[in-house]
């Protein structure tokens, strides 16, 4: 597992990572969620996937404040919030 990651805000250290193994037909891959931290202490959350050979593909990185915006936006999308387990029941 790499301990550094390139982001739009510069390099960041990997703090924590979870991986969810998945399969579609014969294709095997894993979805990943990573907690990163920049040299300035800003925390980032990165979503991506990895194929059988490893390596991160198609990363999407959100800053902590972007996560707050995502939570706010989910108030207008209750079905999506529920699917993510973030609904306010």
mmCIF file of the C-alpha atoms, coordinates in Angstrom:
data_MODEL
# 
_entry.id   MODEL 
# 
loop_
_atom_site.group_PDB 
_atom_site.id 
_atom_site.type_symbol 
_atom_site.label_atom_id 
_atom_site.label_alt_id 
_atom_site.label_comp_id 
_atom_site.label_asym_id 
_atom_site.label_entity_id 
_atom_site.label_seq_id 
_atom_site.pdbx_PDB_ins_code 
_atom_site.Cartn_x 
_atom_site.Cartn_y 
_atom_site.Cartn_z 
_atom_site.occupancy 
_atom_site.B_iso_or_equiv 
_atom_site.pdbx_formal_charge 
_atom_site.auth_seq_id 
_atom_site.auth_comp_id 
_atom_site.auth_asym_id 
_atom_site.auth_atom_id 
_atom_site.pdbx_PDB_model_num 
ATOM 1  C CA . UNK A 1 1  ? 0.000   0.000   0.000   1.00 0.00 ? 1  UNK A CA 1 
ATOM 2  C CA . UNK A 1 2  ? 1.427   3.385   -0.984  1.00 0.00 ? 2  UNK A CA 1 
ATOM 3  C CA . UNK A 1 3  ? 1.901   5.838   1.852   1.00 0.00 ? 3  UNK A CA 1 
ATOM 4  C CA . UNK A 1 4  ? 1.835   8.963   -0.349  1.00 0.00 ? 4  UNK A CA 1 
ATOM 5  C CA . UNK A 1 5  ? -0.762  10.101  -2.854  1.00 0.00 ? 5  UNK A CA 1 
ATOM 6  C CA . UNK A 1 6  ? -0.852  12.831  -5.483  1.00 0.00 ? 6  UNK A CA 1 
ATOM 7  C CA . UNK A 1 7  ? -3.931  15.084  -5.197  1.00 0.00 ? 7  UNK A CA 1 
ATOM 8  C CA . UNK A 1 8  ? -5.102  18.329  -6.834  1.00 0.00 ? 8  UNK A CA 1 
ATOM 9  C CA . UNK A 1 9  ? -3.919  20.071  -3.624  1.00 0.00 ? 9  UNK A CA 1 
ATOM 10 C CA . UNK A 1 10 ? -0.454  18.538  -3.703  1.00 0.00 ? 10 UNK A CA 1 
ATOM 11 C CA . UNK A 1 11 ? 1.013   15.388  -2.158  1.00 0.00 ? 11 UNK A CA 1 
ATOM 12 C CA . UNK A 1 12 ? -0.715  13.826  0.830   1.00 0.00 ? 12 UNK A CA 1 
ATOM 13 C CA . UNK A 1 13 ? 0.032   11.038  3.281   1.00 0.00 ? 13 UNK A CA 1 
ATOM 14 C CA . UNK A 1 14 ? -2.228  8.009   3.513   1.00 0.00 ? 14 UNK A CA 1 
ATOM 15 C CA . UNK A 1 15 ? -3.735  7.918   7.032   1.00 0.00 ? 15 UNK A CA 1 
ATOM 16 C CA . UNK A 1 16 ? -6.253  5.108   6.614   1.00 0.00 ? 16 UNK A CA 1 
ATOM 17 C CA . UNK A 1 17 ? -7.758  2.991   3.836   1.00 0.00 ? 17 UNK A CA 1 
ATOM 18 C CA . UNK A 1 18 ? -10.618 0.570   3.433   1.00 0.00 ? 18 UNK A CA 1 
ATOM 19 C CA . UNK A 1 19 ? -11.114 -1.722  0.477   1.00 0.00 ? 19 UNK A CA 1 
ATOM 20 C CA . UNK A 1 20 ? -14.306 -3.483  -0.613  1.00 0.00 ? 20 UNK A CA 1 
ATOM 21 C CA . UNK A 1 21 ? -13.658 -6.490  -2.903  1.00 0.00 ? 21 UNK A CA 1 
ATOM 22 C CA . UNK A 1 22 ? -16.169 -6.714  -5.763  1.00 0.00 ? 22 UNK A CA 1 
ATOM 23 C CA . UNK A 1 23 ? -16.877 -8.826  -8.811  1.00 0.00 ? 23 UNK A CA 1 
ATOM 24 C CA . UNK A 1 24 ? -18.825 -8.167  -12.020 1.00 0.00 ? 24 UNK A CA 1 
ATOM 25 C CA . UNK A 1 25 ? -19.021 -11.338 -14.062 1.00 0.00 ? 25 UNK A CA 1 
ATOM 26 C CA . UNK A 1 26 ? -15.446 -12.601 -14.239 1.00 0.00 ? 26 UNK A CA 1 
ATOM 27 C CA . UNK A 1 27 ? -13.939 -9.183  -13.526 1.00 0.00 ? 27 UNK A CA 1 
ATOM 28 C CA . UNK A 1 28 ? -12.547 -8.702  -10.033 1.00 0.00 ? 28 UNK A CA 1 
ATOM 29 C CA . UNK A 1 29 ? -11.730 -5.302  -8.552  1.00 0.00 ? 29 UNK A CA 1 
ATOM 30 C CA . UNK A 1 30 ? -11.910 -3.432  -5.274  1.00 0.00 ? 30 UNK A CA 1 
ATOM 31 C CA . UNK A 1 31 ? -13.494 -0.094  -4.421  1.00 0.00 ? 31 UNK A CA 1 
ATOM 32 C CA . UNK A 1 32 ? -11.347 1.954   -2.054  1.00 0.00 ? 32 UNK A CA 1 
ATOM 33 C CA . UNK A 1 33 ? -11.947 4.823   0.347   1.00 0.00 ? 33 UNK A CA 1 
ATOM 34 C CA . UNK A 1 34 ? -8.832  6.545   1.665   1.00 0.00 ? 34 UNK A CA 1 
ATOM 35 C CA . UNK A 1 35 ? -8.266  9.193   4.307   1.00 0.00 ? 35 UNK A CA 1 
ATOM 36 C CA . UNK A 1 36 ? -5.346  11.408  3.277   1.00 0.00 ? 36 UNK A CA 1 
ATOM 37 C CA . UNK A 1 37 ? -3.643  14.355  4.973   1.00 0.00 ? 37 UNK A CA 1 
ATOM 38 C CA . UNK A 1 38 ? -1.641  17.151  3.338   1.00 0.00 ? 38 UNK A CA 1 
ATOM 39 C CA . UNK A 1 39 ? 1.529   18.659  4.807   1.00 0.00 ? 39 UNK A CA 1 
ATOM 40 C CA . UNK A 1 40 ? -0.629  21.566  6.056   1.00 0.00 ? 40 UNK A CA 1 
ATOM 41 C CA . UNK A 1 41 ? -2.865  19.131  7.992   1.00 0.00 ? 41 UNK A CA 1 
ATOM 42 C CA . UNK A 1 42 ? -5.863  19.326  5.642   1.00 0.00 ? 42 UNK A CA 1 
ATOM 43 C CA . UNK A 1 43 ? -7.732  16.028  5.494   1.00 0.00 ? 43 UNK A CA 1 
ATOM 44 C CA . UNK A 1 44 ? -8.956  14.628  2.206   1.00 0.00 ? 44 UNK A CA 1 
ATOM 45 C CA . UNK A 1 45 ? -11.177 11.651  1.361   1.00 0.00 ? 45 UNK A CA 1 
ATOM 46 C CA . UNK A 1 46 ? -10.438 9.809   -1.861  1.00 0.00 ? 46 UNK A CA 1 
ATOM 47 C CA . UNK A 1 47 ? -12.699 7.274   -3.594  1.00 0.00 ? 47 UNK A CA 1 
ATOM 48 C CA . UNK A 1 48 ? -11.230 5.025   -6.284  1.00 0.00 ? 48 UNK A CA 1 
ATOM 49 C CA . UNK A 1 49 ? -11.009 1.467   -7.515  1.00 0.00 ? 49 UNK A CA 1 
ATOM 50 C CA . UNK A 1 50 ? -8.174  -0.960  -8.108  1.00 0.00 ? 50 UNK A CA 1 
ATOM 51 C CA . UNK A 1 51 ? -7.958  -3.807  -10.586 1.00 0.00 ? 51 UNK A CA 1 
ATOM 52 C CA . UNK A 1 52 ? -6.447  -7.207  -9.905  1.00 0.00 ? 52 UNK A CA 1 
ATOM 53 C CA . UNK A 1 53 ? -2.916  -5.839  -10.433 1.00 0.00 ? 53 UNK A CA 1 
ATOM 54 C CA . UNK A 1 54 ? -3.426  -3.213  -7.728  1.00 0.00 ? 54 UNK A CA 1 
ATOM 55 C CA . UNK A 1 55 ? -2.849  0.492   -8.178  1.00 0.00 ? 55 UNK A CA 1 
ATOM 56 C CA . UNK A 1 56 ? -5.432  3.219   -7.798  1.00 0.00 ? 56 UNK A CA 1 
ATOM 57 C CA . UNK A 1 57 ? -7.577  4.067   -10.819 1.00 0.00 ? 57 UNK A CA 1 
ATOM 58 C CA . UNK A 1 58 ? -9.970  6.924   -11.414 1.00 0.00 ? 58 UNK A CA 1 
ATOM 59 C CA . UNK A 1 59 ? -9.546  8.641   -8.043  1.00 0.00 ? 59 UNK A CA 1 
ATOM 60 C CA . UNK A 1 60 ? -12.001 11.310  -6.918  1.00 0.00 ? 60 UNK A CA 1 
ATOM 61 C CA . UNK A 1 61 ? -10.763 13.355  -3.956  1.00 0.00 ? 61 UNK A CA 1 
ATOM 62 C CA . UNK A 1 62 ? -12.893 15.523  -1.644  1.00 0.00 ? 62 UNK A CA 1 
ATOM 63 C CA . UNK A 1 63 ? -11.692 17.922  1.031   1.00 0.00 ? 63 UNK A CA 1 
ATOM 64 C CA . UNK A 1 64 ? -13.324 17.678  4.466   1.00 0.00 ? 64 UNK A CA 1 
ATOM 65 C CA . UNK A 1 65 ? -15.326 20.825  3.708   1.00 0.00 ? 65 UNK A CA 1 
ATOM 66 C CA . UNK A 1 66 ? -16.507 19.199  0.461   1.00 0.00 ? 66 UNK A CA 1 
ATOM 67 C CA . UNK A 1 67 ? -17.821 16.270  2.524   1.00 0.00 ? 67 UNK A CA 1 
ATOM 68 C CA . UNK A 1 68 ? -19.908 18.818  4.460   1.00 0.00 ? 68 UNK A CA 1 
ATOM 69 C CA . UNK A 1 69 ? -21.274 20.152  1.176   1.00 0.00 ? 69 UNK A CA 1 
ATOM 70 C CA . UNK A 1 70 ? -22.054 16.591  0.093   1.00 0.00 ? 70 UNK A CA 1 
ATOM 71 C CA . UNK A 1 71 ? -24.018 15.975  3.304   1.00 0.00 ? 71 UNK A CA 1 
ATOM 72 C CA . UNK A 1 72 ? -25.955 19.213  2.775   1.00 0.00 ? 72 UNK A CA 1 
ATOM 73 C CA . UNK A 1 73 ? -26.714 18.333  -0.848  1.00 0.00 ? 73 UNK A CA 1 
ATOM 74 C CA . UNK A 1 74 ? -27.951 14.878  0.200   1.00 0.00 ? 74 UNK A CA 1 
ATOM 75 C CA . UNK A 1 75 ? -30.840 16.594  2.018   1.00 0.00 ? 75 UNK A CA 1 
ATOM 76 C CA . UNK A 1 76 ? -32.276 17.261  -1.456  1.00 0.00 ? 76 UNK A CA 1 
ATOM 77 C CA . UNK A 1 77 ? -31.657 13.658  -2.554  1.00 0.00 ? 77 UNK A CA 1 
ATOM 78 C CA . UNK A 1 78 ? -33.214 11.420  0.131   1.00 0.00 ? 78 UNK A CA 1 
ATOM 79 C CA . UNK A 1 79 ? -33.057 8.182   -1.857  1.00 0.00 ? 79 UNK A CA 1 
ATOM 80 C CA . UNK A 1 80 ? -29.332 8.621   -2.436  1.00 0.00 ? 80 UNK A CA 1 
ATOM 81 C CA . UNK A 1 81 ? -28.800 9.580   1.225   1.00 0.00 ? 81 UNK A CA 1 
ATOM 82 C CA . UNK A 1 82 ? -30.664 6.423   2.253   1.00 0.00 ? 82 UNK A CA 1 
ATOM 83 C CA . UNK A 1 83 ? -28.607 4.253   -0.110  1.00 0.00 ? 83 UNK A CA 1 
ATOM 84 C CA . UNK A 1 84 ? -25.447 5.657   1.506   1.00 0.00 ? 84 UNK A CA 1 
ATOM 85 C CA . UNK A 1 85 ? -26.832 5.115   5.011   1.00 0.00 ? 85 UNK A CA 1 
ATOM 86 C CA . UNK A 1 86 ? -26.743 8.853   5.678   1.00 0.00 ? 86 UNK A CA 1 
ATOM 87 C CA . UNK A 1 87 ? -30.475 9.518   5.911   1.00 0.00 ? 87 UNK A CA 1 
ATOM 88 C CA . UNK A 1 88 ? -31.785 11.201  9.059   1.00 0.00 ? 88 UNK A CA 1 
ATOM 89 C CA . UNK A 1 89 ? -34.343 8.645   10.198  1.00 0.00 ? 89 UNK A CA 1 
# 
